[in-house]
Amino acid sequence: MNGLFDFFGRVLRGVLRLVLVLAALVFVFSLLLAALVVVVALSLWALLTGRKPAPAVVFSRFRQTSQRYTQGVWPNGAGGVRRPMGDVVDVQATEVPDAPAPAREPGSRSGPDTMARSLR
């Protein structure tokens, strides 16, 4: 009788494993379908409003960023090679005076609090 219980136990475990695999597949496919529906809906909405679709904007930003970093850390070249900077002009330094402080209304609050409101 022990062999009969072992057989039914193996069959039951196999059926349970099959049910769990099918449930996982249904979950994954429904998640992919939901993502596809959202992307299509957002793309249609972008076409109706005249904007660029959001997935295209994200991928174009990724492409621009990757192109910027594929040039390397030193875009001027390797090591000490520098490009000429062009014409250098020396100018005479002049001091720029501070703007006069605006006149305050009577009853207004003073101090560094820029969010303070005057009570009237």
LODREN-302007 format. One record per residue: residue number from 1; residue in one letter; x, y, z of N, C-alpha, C in turn. Coordinates in steps of 0.001 Angstrom, whole numbers, plus 524288, in hexadecimal, padded with zeros to 5 digits. Layout:
(pt NUM; "A"; (X; Y; Z); (X; Y; Z); (X; Y; Z))
...
//
This chain:
(pt 1; "M"; (80330; 7FB66; 80000); (80000; 80000; 80000); (80366; 804E8; 80000))
(pt 2; "N"; (80827; 80493; 801F3); (80BAA; 808F7; 8021E); (80D16; 80AB3; 7FC97))
(pt 3; "G"; (80DB5; 80707; 7F8F5); (80EF7; 80851; 7F38C); (80A91; 80B49; 7F0E4))
(pt 4; "L"; (805B7; 80A09; 7F24C); (8012D; 80CAF; 7F00A); (80107; 81269; 7F1C9))
(pt 5; "F"; (8021F; 81368; 7F6CB); (8023C; 818C6; 7F8C6); (806B7; 81BE4; 7F64A))
(pt 6; "D"; (80B31; 81969; 7F580); (80F91; 81C08; 7F2EA); (80E25; 81D8D; 7ED54))
(pt 7; "F"; (80B7D; 81A13; 7EA93); (809E4; 81B36; 7E535); (80631; 81FE6; 7E507))
(pt 8; "F"; (8022A; 81FCF; 7E86E); (7FE6D; 8242D; 7E879); (8010C; 82940; 7EA47))
(pt 9; "G"; (804C8; 828F0; 7EDC8); (807A6; 82D8E; 7EF81); (80AD4; 82FEF; 7EB11))
(pt 10; "R"; (80D74; 82C82; 7E7F3); (8106C; 82E81; 7E377); (80CD8; 830E1; 7DF5E))
(pt 11; "V"; (8086E; 82E80; 7DE66); (804B4; 8309B; 7DA91); (8029D; 835DF; 7DC74))
(pt 12; "L"; (80148; 8362A; 7E182); (7FF3A; 83B08; 7E3A8); (80355; 83F5C; 7E373))
(pt 13; "R"; (8084A; 83E1F; 7E4C1); (80C76; 8420A; 7E46A); (80D4D; 843D2; 7DECA))
(pt 14; "G"; (80D13; 84036; 7DB14); (80DA9; 841A4; 7D596); (8094E; 84538; 7D3B9))
(pt 15; "V"; (80481; 843F6; 7D545); (80008; 84732; 7D3BC); (8007B; 84C9E; 7D63C))
(pt 16; "L"; (80204; 84CD3; 7DB40); (802A5; 851DB; 7DDE3); (806F8; 85513; 7DB53))
(pt 17; "R"; (80B42; 85298; 7DA01); (80F8A; 8555A; 7D75E); (80DBF; 8576F; 7D211))
(pt 18; "L"; (80ACD; 85464; 7CF2D); (808C9; 8560A; 7CA16); (80518; 85AAB; 7CAA6))
(pt 19; "V"; (801BA; 85A8F; 7CEA0); (7FE10; 85EDD; 7CF87); (8010A; 863D9; 7D0ED))
(pt 20; "L"; (80515; 86362; 7D430); (8081B; 867FE; 7D5A1); (80B19; 86A3E; 7D0FF))
(pt 21; "V"; (80D45; 866F5; 7CDA2); (81000; 868D7; 7C8F8); (80C28; 86B94; 7C552))
(pt 22; "L"; (80789; 8695B; 7C4A1); (8039D; 86BDB; 7C146); (801D7; 87115; 7C396))
(pt 23; "A"; (8013D; 8715B; 7C8BC); (7FFB6; 8764D; 7CB32); (803FF; 87A63; 7CA6F))
(pt 24; "A"; (808E7; 878DB; 7CAE8); (80D3A; 87C87; 7CA0F); (80D53; 87E70; 7C46C))
(pt 25; "L"; (80C6F; 87AED; 7C0B0); (80C51; 87C82; 7BB30); (807D2; 88043; 7BA18))
(pt 26; "V"; (8034B; 87F36; 7BC54); (7FED1; 882BB; 7BB99); (8000F; 88814; 7BDED))
(pt 27; "F"; (80289; 8882E; 7C27F); (803EF; 88D21; 7C4F7); (807C9; 8902E; 7C19C))
(pt 28; "V"; (80BD8; 88D9A; 7BF9E); (80FCE; 89048; 7BC76); (80D6C; 89256; 7B76D))
(pt 29; "F"; (80A40; 88F2D; 7B4D0); (807DB; 890F3; 7AFF0); (803F7; 8955E; 7B0DE))
(pt 30; "S"; (80113; 89536; 7B533); (7FD70; 89982; 7B647); (8006B; 89E85; 7B797))
(pt 31; "L"; (804DF; 89E0A; 7BA39); (80813; 8A2A2; 7BB56); (80A43; 8A4FA; 7B64E))
(pt 32; "L"; (80C1F; 8A1B7; 7B2C3); (80E10; 8A3A1; 7ADBE); (809B3; 8A623; 7AA8A))
(pt 33; "L"; (80525; 8A3C2; 7AA9C); (800B8; 8A5EF; 7A7B8); (7FF17; 8AB37; 7AA00))
(pt 34; "A"; (7FF0A; 8ABAB; 7AF2E); (7FDA6; 8B0A7; 7B1A6); (801A5; 8B4DF; 7B045))
(pt 35; "A"; (806AD; 8B37F; 7B041); (80AB5; 8B74E; 7AEDA); (80A23; 8B8F7; 7A930))
(pt 36; "L"; (808F0; 8B54B; 7A5C6); (8082A; 8B690; 7A03C); (80373; 8BA21; 79F7A))
(pt 37; "V"; (7FF44; 8B91F; 7A246); (7FA96; 8BC6C; 7A1E0); (7FBC7; 8C1F3; 7A3C2))
(pt 38; "V"; (7FEBB; 8C275; 7A7F6); (80011; 8C7A4; 7AA01); (80380; 8CA97; 7A621))
(pt 39; "V"; (8075D; 8C7F7; 7A3DB); (80ACF; 8CA97; 7A01F); (807BF; 8CC4C; 79B4B))
(pt 40; "V"; (80455; 8C8FD; 79952); (80132; 8CA65; 794BE); (7FD88; 8CEE7; 7960F))
(pt 41; "A"; (7FB15; 8CEB8; 79AA1); (7F77B; 8D2ED; 79C22); (7FA5F; 8D81A; 79CB9))
(pt 42; "L"; (7FEF9; 8D804; 79F28); (801FB; 8DCDB; 79FBC); (803E3; 8DEE5; 79A79))
(pt 43; "S"; (80543; 8DB67; 796FA); (806F8; 8DD15; 791C9); (8026F; 8DF80; 78EBE))
(pt 44; "L"; (7FDDA; 8DD21; 78F0F); (7F94D; 8DF63; 78C6C); (7F7E4; 8E4B1; 78ECE))
(pt 45; "W"; (7F82F; 8E517; 793F8); (7F70D; 8EA12; 79682); (7FAFE; 8EE3B; 794DB))
(pt 46; "A"; (7FFE3; 8ECB7; 79453); (803E6; 8F06B; 7929B); (802E3; 8F225; 78D01))
(pt 47; "L"; (80123; 8EE97; 789AF); (7FFE7; 8F00D; 7844C); (7FB35; 8F3B7; 7840A))
(pt 48; "L"; (7F759; 8F2D2; 7876A); (7F2BA; 8F62D; 78769); (7F3F7; 8FBA0; 78978))
(pt 49; "T"; (7F76F; 8FBFC; 78D4A); (7F8B8; 90117; 78F86); (7FD22; 903C9; 78C9E))
(pt 50; "G"; (7FFAE; 90111; 78906); (803CF; 9036D; 785F1); (8091E; 90365; 7888C))
(pt 51; "R"; (809BC; 9007C; 78CA6); (80EC3; 90022; 78F57); (811A4; 8FB3F; 78D96))
(pt 52; "K"; (816A8; 8FB28; 78ED3); (819C9; 8F695; 78D9F); (81858; 8F243; 7917B))
(pt 53; "P"; (817DB; 8ED67; 78FBC); (81673; 8E931; 79365); (81A84; 8E8A5; 797BA))
(pt 54; "A"; (818A5; 8E790; 79C6E); (81C17; 8E739; 7A102); (82056; 8E316; 7A068))
(pt 55; "P"; (81F35; 8DE65; 79E61); (82377; 8DA97; 79DC8); (827B9; 8DC83; 79A13))
(pt 56; "A"; (82649; 8DF54; 79605); (82A30; 8E160; 79260); (82D97; 8E57B; 79505))
(pt 57; "V"; (82B46; 8E8AD; 79861); (82E3E; 8ECAD; 79B28); (83226; 8EA23; 79EE1))
(pt 58; "V"; (83069; 8E62E; 7A1B4); (833DA; 8E392; 7A579); (83864; 8E0FC; 7A2AC))
(pt 59; "F"; (83745; 8DE24; 79E6F); (83B78; 8DB6B; 79BB6); (83F27; 8DF31; 798ED))
(pt 60; "S"; (83D27; 8E3A5; 7971D); (840AE; 8E772; 794AD); (8443F; 8E9E4; 798CA))
(pt 61; "R"; (84248; 8EABB; 79D88); (845A4; 8ECBD; 7A1B7); (849D6; 8E8C6; 7A32E))
(pt 62; "F"; (84860; 8E3CC; 7A364); (84C3F; 8DFBE; 7A485); (8506D; 8DF9A; 7A04A))
(pt 63; "R"; (84ED0; 8E022; 79B67); (85287; 8DFF5; 79713); (85636; 8E4AE; 79751))
(pt 64; "Q"; (85423; 8E956; 79871); (85777; 8EDF5; 798D9); (85B5B; 8ED6D; 79D51))
(pt 65; "T"; (85992; 8EB66; 7A1B8); (85D0F; 8EABC; 7A62C); (86149; 8E6BF; 7A4FA))
(pt 66; "S"; (85FE2; 8E275; 7A27E); (863D1; 8DE7B; 7A14F); (867B5; 8E07E; 79D46))
(pt 67; "Q"; (865FE; 8E3A5; 79993); (869A2; 8E5D6; 795C6); (86D59; 8E9B3; 79861))
(pt 68; "R"; (86B6D; 8EC90; 79C3F); (86ECA; 8F04A; 79EF5); (8730C; 8ED68; 7A1FC))
(pt 69; "Y"; (871BD; 8E901; 7A46D); (87590; 8E644; 7A79F); (878E9; 8E278; 7A488))
(pt 70; "T"; (87787; 8E13E; 79FAB); (87AEF; 8DDD8; 79C94); (87FA9; 8E0C6; 79A86))
(pt 71; "Q"; (87F9E; 8E5F9; 79AC8); (88428; 8E901; 79920); (8889F; 8E872; 79CFE))
(pt 72; "G"; (8878F; 8E6AE; 7A191); (88B9C; 8E5F1; 7A578); (88B63; 8EA27; 7A99D))
(pt 73; "V"; (88E8C; 8E967; 7AD89); (88E94; 8ED22; 7B1DC); (8911A; 8F23D; 7B02F))
(pt 74; "W"; (89523; 8F1F6; 7ACE3); (897FC; 8F69A; 7AB28); (896AF; 8F7A9; 7A571))
(pt 75; "P"; (892CB; 8FAF6; 7A44A); (8913F; 8FBE0; 79EDF); (89563; 8FECB; 79BB5))
(pt 76; "N"; (89929; 9017D; 79E3A); (89D31; 90456; 79B55); (8A123; 900AF; 798D5))
(pt 77; "G"; (8A174; 8FC1D; 79A8B); (8A553; 8F868; 7989D); (8A7AF; 8F59E; 79D3C))
(pt 78; "A"; (8AB68; 8F253; 79C36); (8ADC7; 8EF3C; 7A068); (8B201; 8F260; 7A321))
(pt 79; "G"; (8B150; 8F363; 7A815); (8B579; 8F5B5; 7AB36); (8B62D; 8FB84; 7AA62))
(pt 80; "G"; (8BB13; 8FD0C; 7A906); (8BC79; 9028D; 7A914); (8BBBE; 9056B; 7A3FB))
(pt 81; "V"; (8B992; 90324; 79FFA); (8B8D7; 905DA; 79AFF); (8B442; 9099C; 79B96))
(pt 82; "R"; (8B54B; 90EAA; 79AA3); (8B129; 91297; 79B1F); (8B067; 91567; 795FA))
(pt 83; "R"; (8ABA2; 916EE; 79519); (8AA72; 91A15; 7907A); (8AB7E; 91FC9; 791C2))
(pt 84; "P"; (8ACD7; 922FB; 78DE1); (8AD9C; 92889; 78EF4); (8A875; 92AFF; 790A1))
(pt 85; "M"; (8A8CC; 92EA0; 79455); (8A419; 930FE; 79680); (8A24B; 935BF; 79376))
(pt 86; "G"; (8A53C; 93793; 78FA1); (8A399; 93C1C; 78CAD); (8A626; 94102; 78EC3))
(pt 87; "D"; (8A403; 9456B; 78D57); (8A637; 94A6E; 78EFA); (8A4FC; 94B76; 794B6))
(pt 88; "V"; (8A8E1; 94D5D; 79785); (8A835; 94ED3; 79CF9); (8A89F; 954BA; 79D4C))
(pt 89; "V"; (8A4D0; 9573B; 79FAC); (8A4B0; 95CE3; 7A00C); (8A504; 95E61; 7A5C6))
(pt 90; "D"; (8A8DB; 961A6; 7A716); (8A946; 963AE; 7AC6A); (8A60D; 968A1; 7ACD1))
(pt 91; "V"; (8A30F; 9690F; 7B106); (89FD9; 96DAF; 7B1E4); (8A12A; 96FF8; 7B72D))
(pt 92; "Q"; (89FFD; 974ED; 7B7D4); (8A0D6; 97788; 7BCC7); (89C37; 97659; 7C05A))
(pt 93; "A"; (89D31; 97494; 7C515); (8990C; 9734C; 7C8C2); (896C2; 97847; 7CAFF))
(pt 94; "T"; (891A1; 97885; 7CB6B); (88EF8; 97CFA; 7CDD2); (88B54; 97AED; 7D206))
(pt 95; "E"; (88A98; 97E1B; 7D60F); (88735; 97C8E; 7DA59); (881A2; 97E28; 7D91B))
(pt 96; "V"; (87E02; 97A90; 7DA0E); (8787C; 97B9E; 7D920); (87607; 97CCB; 7DE66))
(pt 97; "P"; (873D0; 98184; 7DF0B); (87186; 982D5; 7E428); (86C8A; 97FBA; 7E515))
(pt 98; "D"; (86B5F; 97ECD; 7EA20); (86692; 97C15; 7EB89); (861EA; 97F96; 7EA7C))
(pt 99; "A"; (85D86; 97D26; 7E94C); (858B7; 9801C; 7E87B); (856D7; 98234; 7EDB6))
(pt 100; "P"; (854B8; 98700; 7EDD7); (852CF; 98913; 7F2D3); (84E3D; 985D3; 7F4D1))
(pt 101; "A"; (84DD6; 98570; 7F9EE); (849A1; 98272; 7FC56); (84476; 98537; 7FB64))
(pt 102; "P"; (84058; 98251; 7F9FA); (83B44; 984D8; 7F911); (838F7; 986D2; 7FE30))
(pt 103; "A"; (8360C; 98B19; 7FDCE); (83390; 98D65; 80271); (82F60; 989A8; 8045D))
(pt 104; "R"; (82F1A; 98914; 8097A); (82B4E; 98579; 80BC0); (82668; 98870; 80D58))
(pt 105; "E"; (8220D; 985C5; 80CEC); (81D1D; 98802; 80E96); (81CDA; 987E8; 8148E))
(pt 106; "P"; (81A40; 98BB9; 816D3); (819AA; 98B7C; 81C89); (81641; 986CF; 81DFD))
(pt 107; "G"; (817ED; 98401; 821E6); (814E6; 97F7D; 823B0); (81685; 97A6B; 82120))
(pt 108; "S"; (81A1C; 97AAE; 81D64); (81BC4; 975CD; 81AF7); (82005; 97355; 81E45))
(pt 109; "R"; (8207D; 96E4F; 81DE2); (82461; 96B7B; 820EB); (8299B; 96BC4; 81E2D))
(pt 110; "S"; (82DB3; 96BE1; 82127); (832E4; 96BEC; 81EE5); (835AD; 966EB; 8206C))
(pt 111; "G"; (839E3; 965D1; 81DCB); (83CEC; 96140; 81F2B); (83DA3; 95DC3; 81A68))
(pt 112; "P"; (84051; 95972; 81B32); (84186; 95611; 816C6); (83CFC; 952B0; 814F3))
(pt 113; "D"; (8389B; 952C2; 8179B); (8343C; 94F77; 8162B); (831A3; 951AF; 8113F))
(pt 114; "T"; (8328C; 94F34; 80CD5); (83065; 95120; 807EC); (82AA0; 94FD3; 80768))
(pt 115; "M"; (828B7; 94C36; 80A9E); (82342; 94AB7; 80A3F); (81FCF; 94DCD; 80E05))
(pt 116; "A"; (82229; 95166; 810F9); (81F25; 95470; 814C6); (81B79; 95816; 811D7))
(pt 117; "R"; (816DD; 95893; 813DB); (812FD; 95C0C; 81171); (811F1; 96090; 81530))
(pt 118; "S"; (81102; 9650C; 812E8); (8100A; 96992; 81635); (80A56; 969A3; 817DD))
(pt 119; "L"; (80981; 96B0F; 81CAC); (80434; 96B83; 81EBD); (8027D; 9712A; 81E35))
(pt 120; "R"; (7FE06; 9720E; 81C15); (7FC21; 97766; 81B42); (7F756; 9786B; 81E5D))
//
